[in-house]
Amino acid sequence: MLKKATKTSKKRYNINRNRFLQNKPFLLTMAIVIIVIAATTLMYTQIAGLDREILKQKNEIDELNKTMSTLTGEIKKVKSSSQIAEEAMYKLGMIYPSEDQIVYIDSKEEKTTGDINYNVFLSPIVSVLRSFTKD
């Protein structure tokens, strides 16, 4: 009886093995389909990640362009002479001098500066001018 049991189990094993070998093309096809689906899914996730990075970069570029246009406008505002004059008048309290406050000095002729040094009104102006001319 032992021999019969082993023979029948071998037959069953051989039968199952034969069925497996008969389904080999189907199993190979299924394995290939599973590999293709996995590869496609992996590639899709990589493409989706790259799309997200591209959108981030575009948003960053837009923000930088907005910042650049804002800074360019501020630079134009600072460079404008009317803006400088307005800030000098209102923030610093500066005003344009009247005609009687303007003093013209002819720098082409060299005159003796002895009498200017004793003049209370002109000596500060002359000392400032001398500091620029390195005399």
VEXMI-704082 format. One line per 8 residues: number of its first residue (from 1); their letters; for each residue x, y, z of C-alpha. Coordinates in Angstrom, 3 decimals. Layout:
BEGIN
NUM	A	X:Y:Z  ...
# end
This chain:
BEGIN
1	MLKKATKT	0.000:0.000:0.000  2.826:2.343:0.567  4.006:1.957:-2.932  0.615:2.841:-4.312  0.422:6.008:-2.260  3.794:7.212:-3.460  2.949:6.424:-7.060  -0.296:8.319:-6.893
9	SKKRYNIN	1.360:11.317:-5.247  4.034:11.308:-7.944  1.375:11.165:-10.606  -0.435:14.078:-9.032  2.790:16.033:-8.847  3.556:15.203:-12.453  0.026:16.165:-13.461  0.307:19.534:-11.672
17	RNRFLQNK	3.734:20.032:-13.187  2.427:19.242:-16.631  -0.429:21.737:-16.158  2.097:24.388:-15.116  4.202:23.682:-18.205  1.120:23.843:-20.398  0.257:27.314:-18.981  3.807:28.592:-19.395
25	PFLLTMAI	3.060:30.931:-22.357  0.093:32.411:-20.481  2.169:32.980:-17.357  4.983:34.508:-19.400  2.502:36.843:-21.083  1.031:37.830:-17.732  4.502:38.520:-16.331  5.321:40.742:-19.307
33	VIIVIAAT	2.012:42.613:-18.955  2.645:43.169:-15.227  6.183:44.445:-15.929  4.894:46.824:-18.636  2.154:48.155:-16.339  4.653:48.662:-13.502  7.118:50.448:-15.820  4.344:52.657:-17.215
41	TLMYTQIA	3.169:53.575:-13.721  6.729:54.376:-12.652  7.294:56.573:-15.697  3.968:58.355:-15.137  4.893:59.182:-11.547  8.269:60.530:-12.677  6.602:62.685:-15.342  4.067:63.978:-12.819
49	GLDREILK	6.921:64.890:-10.452  8.717:66.757:-13.211  5.504:68.608:-14.099  5.168:69.724:-10.470  8.769:70.969:-10.481  8.162:72.874:-13.724  5.085:74.556:-12.244  7.077:75.521:-9.132
57	QKNEIDEL	9.810:77.032:-11.300  7.244:78.973:-13.369  5.641:80.354:-10.213  9.061:81.358:-8.884  9.886:83.076:-12.192  6.577:84.979:-12.038  7.293:86.113:-8.474  10.814:87.220:-9.444
65	NKTMSTLT	9.448:89.156:-12.439  6.952:90.933:-10.170  9.735:91.782:-7.726  11.932:93.038:-10.558  9.194:95.295:-11.934  8.521:96.671:-8.446  12.206:97.397:-7.866  12.555:98.944:-11.326
73	GEIKKVKS	9.663:101.279:-10.540  11.255:102.237:-7.230  14.583:102.951:-8.950  12.856:105.192:-11.510  11.106:106.975:-8.668  14.383:107.559:-6.829  16.176:108.727:-9.979  13.569:111.300:-10.947
81	SSQIAEEA	14.790:114.826:-10.233  11.332:116.075:-9.342  11.080:113.384:-6.676  14.492:114.392:-5.286  13.488:118.060:-5.213  10.200:117.219:-3.534  11.899:115.159:-0.826  14.493:117.895:-0.272
89	MYKLGMIY	11.743:120.480:0.188  9.364:118.559:2.408  11.602:116.158:4.326  14.737:118.280:4.689  13.156:121.744:4.599  15.337:122.962:1.746  14.128:125.759:-0.539  15.435:127.434:-3.658
97	PSEDQIVY	17.433:130.607:-2.874  16.072:133.963:-3.875  18.011:136.264:-6.209  19.447:138.359:-3.413  20.853:135.223:-1.720  22.791:134.032:-4.771  26.442:135.057:-4.873  28.477:134.601:-8.036
105	IDSKEEKT	32.227:134.172:-7.750  34.442:134.508:-10.759  37.013:131.761:-10.432  38.946:132.668:-13.577  40.637:135.685:-12.090  42.801:135.263:-9.101  42.252:138.032:-6.630  43.707:138.603:-3.271
113	TGDINYNV	41.642:136.769:-0.748  42.646:138.845:2.231  39.557:141.027:2.207  37.196:138.040:1.686  38.483:136.303:4.791  37.356:139.221:6.906  33.913:139.296:5.342  31.494:137.516:7.681
121	FLSPIVSV	29.116:136.384:4.928  31.627:135.232:2.299  34.283:133.502:4.362  32.264:130.263:4.938  31.511:130.020:1.234  35.134:130.547:0.289  36.341:127.946:2.780  33.929:125.409:1.311
129	LRSFTKD	35.053:126.205:-2.228  38.700:125.866:-1.231  38.050:122.433:0.219  36.885:121.297:-3.209  39.709:122.897:-5.188  42.512:121.556:-2.945  44.184:124.984:-2.622
# end
